[in-house]
Amino acid sequence: SVFSTNDGFKGFRCPMKQVEDGWVPDFTNRYFTEDIPCTVAIYKGIADMVGVPTPAIDEIMIFFQQFMGKEYVKQGSLCGLDVAETMAPQAFGISCLQGFGVSLEGVGAG
Protein backbone atom coordinates (compact mmCIF):
# COMPACT_ATOMS: atom_id res chain seq x y z
CA SER A 1 0.00 0.00 0.00
CA VAL A 2 1.00 3.62 -0.28
CA PHE A 3 1.64 3.80 3.47
CA SER A 4 4.00 0.83 3.56
CA THR A 5 5.99 1.84 0.46
CA ASN A 6 6.21 5.63 0.90
CA ASP A 7 9.52 6.71 2.48
CA GLY A 8 7.75 9.61 4.19
CA PHE A 9 5.82 7.15 6.35
CA LYS A 10 8.78 4.92 7.31
CA GLY A 11 9.12 4.80 11.06
CA PHE A 12 5.68 6.33 11.58
CA ARG A 13 3.84 4.47 14.29
CA CYS A 14 0.74 5.20 16.29
CA PRO A 15 1.96 6.69 19.57
CA MET A 16 1.38 4.07 22.23
CA LYS A 17 2.34 3.62 25.86
CA GLN A 18 2.63 0.47 27.88
CA VAL A 19 0.20 -0.08 30.72
CA GLU A 20 -0.35 -2.96 33.10
CA ASP A 21 -2.57 -4.92 30.70
CA GLY A 22 -0.77 -4.12 27.45
CA TRP A 23 -0.66 -1.03 25.26
CA VAL A 24 -2.94 2.01 24.85
CA PRO A 25 -2.76 5.16 22.70
CA ASP A 26 -0.64 7.92 24.23
CA PHE A 27 -2.90 10.95 23.98
CA THR A 28 -0.14 13.16 25.42
CA ASN A 29 1.96 12.56 22.28
CA ARG A 30 2.48 15.48 19.91
CA TYR A 31 0.42 13.73 17.22
CA PHE A 32 -2.57 14.62 19.37
CA THR A 33 -1.45 17.65 21.40
CA GLU A 34 -0.06 19.51 18.39
CA ASP A 35 -1.63 18.12 15.24
CA ILE A 36 -5.25 18.46 16.34
CA PRO A 37 -5.18 22.04 17.71
CA CYS A 38 -2.48 23.36 15.36
CA THR A 39 -3.58 21.76 12.09
CA VAL A 40 -6.98 20.05 12.11
CA ALA A 41 -8.58 22.96 13.99
CA ILE A 42 -7.44 25.40 11.30
CA TYR A 43 -9.27 23.43 8.59
CA LYS A 44 -12.35 23.16 10.82
CA GLY A 45 -12.27 26.87 11.61
CA ILE A 46 -12.04 27.97 7.98
CA ALA A 47 -14.78 25.53 6.96
CA ASP A 48 -17.03 26.89 9.72
CA MET A 49 -16.47 30.44 8.46
CA VAL A 50 -17.61 29.59 4.94
CA GLY A 51 -20.39 27.21 5.95
CA VAL A 52 -18.83 23.99 4.67
CA PRO A 53 -19.85 20.92 6.68
CA THR A 54 -16.95 18.85 8.03
CA PRO A 55 -18.45 15.61 9.33
CA ALA A 56 -15.18 13.64 9.20
CA ILE A 57 -13.17 16.40 10.90
CA ASP A 58 -15.92 16.79 13.51
CA GLU A 59 -15.87 13.07 14.24
CA ILE A 60 -12.08 13.05 14.62
CA MET A 61 -11.97 16.12 16.84
CA ILE A 62 -14.89 15.09 19.03
CA PHE A 63 -13.47 11.59 19.49
CA PHE A 64 -9.95 12.69 20.42
CA GLN A 65 -10.79 15.81 22.41
CA GLN A 66 -12.44 13.66 25.07
CA PHE A 67 -9.17 11.77 25.64
CA MET A 68 -7.16 14.99 25.61
CA GLY A 69 -9.37 16.65 28.22
CA LYS A 70 -10.20 19.42 25.76
CA GLU A 71 -13.30 20.87 24.13
CA TYR A 72 -12.75 22.31 20.69
CA VAL A 73 -15.87 21.26 18.79
CA LYS A 74 -19.23 21.82 20.44
CA GLN A 75 -22.57 21.24 18.72
CA GLY A 76 -20.84 20.89 15.35
CA SER A 77 -18.92 24.18 15.51
CA LEU A 78 -15.44 25.17 16.55
CA CYS A 79 -16.69 27.03 19.62
CA GLY A 80 -15.70 24.85 22.58
CA LEU A 81 -14.03 26.07 25.76
CA ASP A 82 -10.49 25.40 24.49
CA VAL A 83 -10.62 27.04 21.04
CA ALA A 84 -8.26 29.78 22.24
CA GLU A 85 -5.55 27.12 22.56
CA THR A 86 -5.75 26.29 18.83
CA MET A 87 -4.29 27.97 15.79
CA ALA A 88 -7.74 28.29 14.22
CA PRO A 89 -8.79 31.76 13.05
CA GLN A 90 -11.45 31.85 15.76
CA ALA A 91 -8.71 31.76 18.42
CA PHE A 92 -7.53 35.12 17.09
CA GLY A 93 -10.97 36.69 16.90
CA ILE A 94 -11.39 36.07 13.16
CA SER A 95 -14.88 34.83 12.38
CA CYS A 96 -15.22 35.50 8.65
CA LEU A 97 -13.02 35.45 5.54
CA GLN A 98 -13.01 39.23 5.45
CA GLY A 99 -10.95 39.00 8.65
CA PHE A 100 -8.21 37.54 6.46
CA GLY A 101 -8.71 40.28 3.88
CA VAL A 102 -10.38 37.78 1.55
CA SER A 103 -13.52 38.38 -0.46
CA LEU A 104 -15.64 35.72 -2.14
CA GLU A 105 -17.23 38.26 -4.47
CA GLY A 106 -17.43 36.78 -7.94
CA VAL A 107 -16.33 33.30 -6.83
CA GLY A 108 -18.37 30.69 -8.60
CA ALA A 109 -19.78 33.22 -11.05
CA GLY A 110 -19.82 31.72 -14.50
Backbone as a chain_set.jsonl record, in Angstrom:
{"seq": "SVFSTNDGFKGFRCPMKQVEDGWVPDFTNRYFTEDIPCTVAIYKGIADMVGVPTPAIDEIMIFFQQFMGKEYVKQGSLCGLDVAETMAPQAFGISCLQGFGVSLEGVGAG", "coords": {"N": [[0.838, -1.19, 0.0], [0.268, 2.364, -0.235], [1.058, 3.518, 2.161], [2.873, 1.713, 3.283], [4.919, 1.664, 1.44], [5.825, 4.224, 0.968], [8.438, 6.417, 1.537], [8.197, 8.61, 3.216], [6.531, 7.797, 5.254], [7.916, 5.905, 6.638], [8.898, 4.484, 9.656], [6.89, 5.745, 10.989], [4.626, 5.416, 13.515], [1.728, 4.602, 15.4], [1.328, 6.508, 18.256], [1.955, 4.971, 21.23], [1.607, 3.76, 24.605], [2.884, 1.746, 27.223], [0.913, -0.095, 29.444], [-0.357, -1.662, 32.423], [-1.947, -3.855, 31.484], [-1.181, -4.135, 28.844], [-0.978, -2.315, 25.875], [-1.829, 1.099, 25.134], [-3.229, 3.933, 23.359], [-1.198, 6.872, 23.365], [-2.243, 9.716, 24.395], [-0.992, 12.021, 25.094], [0.982, 12.469, 23.352], [2.673, 14.293, 20.752], [1.371, 13.999, 18.296], [-1.259, 14.172, 18.881], [-1.513, 16.347, 20.745], [-0.412, 18.47, 19.345], [-0.988, 18.233, 16.555], [-3.817, 18.139, 16.307], [-4.91, 20.611, 17.556], [-3.292, 22.492, 16.223], [-3.366, 22.045, 13.507], [-5.594, 20.451, 12.397], [-7.684, 21.869, 13.57], [-7.468, 24.334, 12.308], [-8.351, 23.846, 9.671], [-10.983, 23.097, 10.269], [-11.918, 25.466, 11.422], [-11.79, 27.338, 9.286], [-13.543, 26.126, 7.479], [-15.914, 26.279, 8.977], [-16.272, 29.055, 8.917], [-16.985, 29.535, 6.267], [-19.186, 28.019, 5.938], [-19.052, 25.312, 5.258], [-19.771, 21.977, 5.663], [-18.172, 19.648, 7.879], [-18.084, 16.737, 8.467], [-16.326, 14.488, 8.836], [-13.989, 15.633, 9.963], [-15.167, 16.724, 12.247], [-15.944, 14.381, 13.578], [-13.45, 13.207, 14.112], [-12.219, 15.198, 15.73], [-14.032, 15.438, 17.887], [-13.968, 12.844, 18.918], [-11.224, 12.531, 19.726], [-10.788, 14.781, 21.383], [-12.03, 14.24, 23.787], [-10.337, 12.407, 25.039], [-8.134, 13.937, 25.351], [-8.842, 15.751, 27.193], [-9.98, 18.131, 26.412], [-12.048, 20.675, 24.862], [-12.924, 21.425, 21.831], [-14.629, 21.292, 19.558], [-18.025, 21.898, 19.609], [-21.369, 21.147, 19.538], [-21.194, 20.824, 16.753], [-19.703, 22.99, 15.848], [-16.682, 24.956, 15.822], [-16.322, 25.998, 18.647], [-15.841, 25.429, 21.249], [-14.751, 25.317, 24.733], [-11.933, 25.356, 24.695], [-10.949, 26.538, 22.381], [-9.347, 28.796, 22.133], [-6.82, 27.836, 22.542], [-6.013, 26.8, 20.179], [-4.792, 27.007, 16.771], [-6.608, 27.98, 15.095], [-8.52, 30.32, 13.123], [-10.566, 31.448, 14.67], [-9.532, 31.514, 17.229], [-8.096, 33.783, 17.235], [-9.861, 35.768, 17.068], [-10.983, 35.993, 14.565], [-13.68, 35.665, 12.523], [-14.775, 35.516, 10.044], [-14.145, 35.342, 6.467], [-13.421, 37.847, 5.553], [-11.967, 38.82, 7.624], [-9.474, 37.862, 7.104], [-8.849, 39.395, 5.037], [-9.961, 38.576, 2.703], [-12.144, 38.196, -0.033], [-15.13, 36.766, -1.244], [-16.451, 37.614, -3.413], [-17.712, 37.276, -6.608], [-16.723, 34.704, -6.837], [-17.312, 31.574, -8.148], [-18.997, 32.574, -9.983], [-20.203, 32.34, -13.242]], "CA": [[0.0, 0.0, 0.0], [0.997, 3.621, -0.276], [1.64, 3.796, 3.471], [4.003, 0.828, 3.556], [5.988, 1.844, 0.462], [6.214, 5.631, 0.904], [9.524, 6.713, 2.475], [7.748, 9.608, 4.188], [5.82, 7.152, 6.354], [8.776, 4.92, 7.315], [9.121, 4.803, 11.061], [5.675, 6.333, 11.581], [3.835, 4.474, 14.295], [0.736, 5.203, 16.287], [1.957, 6.686, 19.565], [1.382, 4.071, 22.233], [2.343, 3.624, 25.855], [2.631, 0.473, 27.879], [0.196, -0.079, 30.72], [-0.348, -2.958, 33.099], [-2.57, -4.924, 30.697], [-0.767, -4.116, 27.447], [-0.66, -1.028, 25.259], [-2.941, 2.007, 24.847], [-2.761, 5.162, 22.697], [-0.637, 7.92, 24.227], [-2.901, 10.949, 23.985], [-0.136, 13.158, 25.418], [1.955, 12.557, 22.282], [2.483, 15.478, 19.909], [0.421, 13.727, 17.216], [-2.566, 14.619, 19.369], [-1.453, 17.651, 21.401], [-0.058, 19.513, 18.386], [-1.626, 18.117, 15.239], [-5.246, 18.464, 16.343], [-5.178, 22.041, 17.711], [-2.482, 23.357, 15.359], [-3.581, 21.763, 12.087], [-6.975, 20.054, 12.107], [-8.575, 22.958, 13.989], [-7.435, 25.4, 11.295], [-9.266, 23.433, 8.595], [-12.347, 23.156, 10.817], [-12.272, 26.873, 11.605], [-12.044, 27.968, 7.983], [-14.779, 25.525, 6.956], [-17.029, 26.887, 9.716], [-16.466, 30.435, 8.461], [-17.61, 29.587, 4.942], [-20.393, 27.209, 5.948], [-18.834, 23.987, 4.668], [-19.853, 20.924, 6.683], [-16.951, 18.85, 8.028], [-18.452, 15.609, 9.333], [-15.183, 13.637, 9.197], [-13.17, 16.399, 10.9], [-15.918, 16.785, 13.509], [-15.868, 13.074, 14.237], [-12.083, 13.046, 14.616], [-11.969, 16.124, 16.837], [-14.887, 15.091, 19.032], [-13.468, 11.591, 19.486], [-9.946, 12.685, 20.415], [-10.786, 15.811, 22.411], [-12.438, 13.663, 25.069], [-9.171, 11.773, 25.643], [-7.162, 14.989, 25.609], [-9.366, 16.647, 28.221], [-10.203, 19.424, 25.756], [-13.3, 20.866, 24.131], [-12.75, 22.314, 20.686], [-15.875, 21.26, 18.792], [-19.231, 21.818, 20.437], [-22.573, 21.244, 18.716], [-20.836, 20.894, 15.351], [-18.923, 24.185, 15.506], [-15.438, 25.168, 16.555], [-16.685, 27.032, 19.624], [-15.701, 24.852, 22.583], [-14.031, 26.071, 25.759], [-10.488, 25.402, 24.492], [-10.624, 27.035, 21.041], [-8.263, 29.783, 22.24], [-5.547, 27.116, 22.562], [-5.753, 26.29, 18.835], [-4.285, 27.974, 15.793], [-7.737, 28.292, 14.22], [-8.789, 31.758, 13.046], [-11.447, 31.851, 15.763], [-8.706, 31.756, 18.42], [-7.531, 35.12, 17.093], [-10.974, 36.693, 16.903], [-11.39, 36.073, 13.158], [-14.875, 34.833, 12.379], [-15.217, 35.498, 8.647], [-13.023, 35.454, 5.538], [-13.008, 39.234, 5.455], [-10.948, 39.0, 8.655], [-8.209, 37.54, 6.456], [-8.706, 40.284, 3.883], [-10.379, 37.785, 1.55], [-13.517, 38.379, -0.457], [-15.636, 35.722, -2.135], [-17.229, 38.258, -4.467], [-17.43, 36.776, -7.944], [-16.327, 33.3, -6.828], [-18.371, 30.691, -8.6], [-19.783, 33.215, -11.051], [-19.816, 31.725, -14.504]], "C": [[0.878, 1.246, 0.0], [1.668, 3.925, 1.073], [2.865, 2.937, 3.752], [5.165, 1.031, 2.59], [6.49, 3.279, 0.365], [7.266, 5.924, 1.967], [9.12, 7.718, 3.546], [7.042, 9.014, 5.395], [6.674, 6.119, 7.087], [9.047, 5.383, 8.739], [7.916, 5.418, 11.752], [4.89, 5.23, 12.275], [2.809, 5.245, 15.111], [1.383, 5.332, 17.66], [1.228, 5.871, 20.635], [2.217, 4.141, 23.511], [1.933, 2.324, 26.525], [1.929, 0.708, 29.209], [0.195, -1.501, 31.261], [-0.852, -4.105, 32.224], [-2.152, -4.948, 29.228], [-0.39, -2.73, 26.982], [-1.929, -0.227, 24.994], [-2.393, 3.226, 24.101], [-2.262, 6.181, 23.721], [-1.179, 9.269, 23.77], [-2.139, 12.197, 24.41], [0.949, 13.34, 24.36], [1.64, 13.743, 21.377], [1.539, 15.251, 18.735], [-0.982, 14.173, 17.613], [-2.479, 16.056, 19.883], [-1.081, 18.786, 20.465], [-0.865, 19.425, 17.102], [-3.105, 18.498, 15.264], [-5.471, 19.969, 16.533], [-4.429, 22.946, 16.733], [-2.68, 23.109, 13.873], [-5.057, 21.487, 11.796], [-7.941, 21.181, 12.463], [-8.583, 24.117, 12.991], [-8.404, 25.08, 10.157], [-10.723, 23.55, 9.051], [-12.798, 24.61, 10.931], [-12.6, 27.574, 10.307], [-13.33, 27.42, 7.381], [-15.995, 26.109, 7.664], [-17.323, 28.29, 9.202], [-17.203, 30.514, 7.133], [-18.823, 28.669, 4.827], [-20.263, 25.85, 5.291], [-18.887, 22.937, 5.773], [-18.572, 20.084, 6.702], [-17.226, 17.627, 8.91], [-17.264, 14.73, 9.734], [-14.271, 14.348, 10.195], [-13.862, 16.481, 12.253], [-15.784, 15.486, 14.279], [-14.489, 12.855, 14.851], [-11.862, 13.925, 15.838], [-12.78, 15.77, 18.071], [-14.391, 13.816, 19.703], [-12.209, 11.839, 20.312], [-9.964, 13.742, 21.507], [-11.192, 15.252, 23.774], [-11.256, 13.009, 25.788], [-8.101, 12.789, 26.018], [-7.611, 15.918, 26.729], [-9.618, 18.047, 27.686], [-11.591, 19.47, 25.147], [-13.052, 21.906, 23.052], [-14.061, 22.429, 19.915], [-17.031, 21.055, 19.758], [-20.422, 22.055, 19.523], [-22.241, 21.502, 17.239], [-20.018, 22.097, 14.923], [-17.655, 24.254, 16.342], [-15.661, 26.319, 17.536], [-16.584, 26.519, 21.053], [-14.838, 25.709, 23.494], [-12.547, 26.265, 25.462], [-10.062, 25.895, 23.111], [-9.454, 28.019, 21.089], [-6.883, 29.128, 22.25], [-5.164, 26.586, 21.182], [-5.114, 27.383, 17.982], [-5.375, 28.334, 14.78], [-7.966, 29.802, 14.206], [-9.629, 32.27, 14.218], [-10.668, 32.151, 17.048], [-8.116, 33.161, 18.417], [-8.607, 36.161, 16.828], [-11.429, 36.861, 15.461], [-12.56, 35.119, 12.946], [-15.43, 34.81, 10.958], [-14.007, 35.7, 7.746], [-12.537, 36.891, 5.385], [-11.96, 39.571, 6.52], [-9.556, 38.645, 8.164], [-7.905, 38.518, 5.324], [-9.091, 39.582, 2.596], [-11.839, 38.078, 1.241], [-13.915, 37.237, -1.375], [-16.459, 36.301, -3.279], [-16.785, 37.743, -5.822], [-16.994, 35.318, -7.983], [-17.525, 32.443, -7.231], [-19.24, 31.301, -9.692], [-19.302, 32.699, -12.391], [-19.777, 32.66, -15.596]], "O": [[2.088, 1.169, 0.213], [2.739, 4.53, 1.105], [3.804, 3.399, 4.4], [6.286, 0.616, 2.884], [7.512, 3.517, -0.279], [7.029, 5.71, 3.156], [9.641, 7.682, 4.66], [6.961, 9.652, 6.445], [6.211, 5.516, 8.055], [9.384, 6.543, 8.977], [7.92, 5.592, 12.971], [4.538, 4.225, 11.657], [3.018, 6.407, 15.46], [1.933, 4.358, 18.174], [0.041, 6.07, 20.895], [3.384, 4.533, 23.488], [0.795, 1.869, 26.408], [2.301, 1.587, 29.986], [0.693, -2.424, 30.617], [-0.271, -5.19, 32.215], [-2.719, -5.709, 28.444], [0.417, -2.049, 27.613], [-2.975, -0.791, 24.672], [-1.202, 3.52, 24.205], [-2.834, 6.329, 24.801], [-0.629, 9.888, 22.86], [-2.575, 13.313, 24.126], [1.754, 14.267, 24.456], [0.485, 14.149, 21.25], [0.96, 16.208, 18.222], [-1.794, 14.512, 16.753], [-3.289, 16.897, 19.494], [-1.392, 19.943, 20.745], [-1.371, 20.436, 16.615], [-3.591, 19.123, 14.321], [-6.178, 20.565, 15.721], [-4.886, 24.052, 16.446], [-2.203, 23.895, 13.054], [-5.689, 22.216, 11.032], [-8.908, 21.422, 11.741], [-9.594, 24.805, 12.848], [-9.18, 25.937, 9.732], [-11.58, 24.037, 8.315], [-13.929, 24.944, 10.576], [-13.574, 28.322, 10.229], [-14.126, 28.18, 6.829], [-17.002, 26.404, 7.02], [-18.484, 28.674, 9.065], [-17.961, 31.455, 6.897], [-19.42, 28.551, 3.757], [-21.252, 25.292, 4.817], [-18.113, 23.012, 6.727], [-17.966, 19.843, 5.658], [-16.65, 17.507, 9.992], [-17.208, 14.271, 10.875], [-13.825, 13.738, 11.167], [-13.219, 16.324, 13.291], [-15.541, 15.49, 15.486], [-14.376, 12.372, 15.978], [-11.373, 13.454, 16.865], [-12.259, 15.802, 19.185], [-14.395, 13.722, 20.931], [-12.127, 11.411, 21.464], [-9.219, 13.617, 22.48], [-10.739, 15.748, 24.806], [-11.182, 13.053, 27.016], [-7.268, 12.539, 26.889], [-6.846, 16.777, 27.168], [-9.488, 19.031, 28.413], [-12.229, 18.437, 24.942], [-12.98, 23.105, 23.323], [-14.541, 23.531, 19.652], [-17.013, 20.161, 20.604], [-20.472, 23.059, 18.812], [-22.911, 22.286, 16.566], [-19.67, 22.216, 13.748], [-17.574, 23.68, 17.428], [-15.25, 27.454, 17.293], [-17.17, 27.099, 21.967], [-14.265, 26.709, 23.063], [-11.954, 27.238, 25.927], [-8.917, 25.683, 22.714], [-8.649, 28.058, 20.158], [-5.882, 29.797, 21.994], [-4.101, 25.985, 21.028], [-4.926, 28.518, 18.422], [-5.093, 28.923, 13.737], [-7.639, 30.487, 15.175], [-9.427, 33.386, 14.696], [-11.109, 32.961, 17.863], [-7.691, 33.67, 19.454], [-8.317, 37.285, 16.419], [-12.189, 37.782, 15.161], [-12.439, 33.913, 13.164], [-16.441, 34.159, 10.697], [-12.964, 36.172, 8.199], [-11.358, 37.12, 5.115], [-11.162, 40.492, 6.344], [-8.563, 39.081, 8.746], [-6.83, 38.471, 4.726], [-8.613, 39.941, 1.521], [-12.666, 38.193, 2.146], [-13.113, 36.791, -2.196], [-17.092, 35.558, -4.03], [-15.596, 37.775, -6.141], [-16.902, 34.742, -9.067], [-18.62, 32.598, -6.692], [-20.107, 30.634, -10.256], [-18.097, 32.635, -12.634], [-19.465, 32.279, -16.724]]}, "num_chains": 1, "name": "protein.A"}
